[in-house]
Amino acid sequence: MLRHGSAIWQLWLFGALTVAPGIWLWHRQGAHFGLGPAGGRVSPVVAYASLLACVLLAAVGLLVGGE
């Protein structure tokens, strides 16, 4: 982002403003990721779909961005 013209203070400000809400939101979502009442069990379909999405996004990023 710095190479594309963002100022360093903008990145720090965004990070400072989003860390606390991000942690709060992540904590509330724990039940959907195998924590809490789920007892650590995650659906294999969801796990493989997440892996596929991650691999596809990485491939698109490498093809489009090239770096």
C-alpha positions, 0 to 999 in steps of 0.5 A: 500500500505504501508503494501505491501512495498510502501514507504510513500514518493512515495505515497506523490509524486504520490499525489502531481503530480496527484492532479492538473491534476486530478482536471483539468480533472474532471473539463473538464468532468463535462458536462458528469456528469450532469453539464453545458449544461445538466442542472443537468439532469443525465440519469437514466440508467447511474446513475443505471449502475454506482451504479451497478458498484460501488456495484460490485467492492466493493463486489469483493474487499471484496471477494478478499481482505477480509479487 
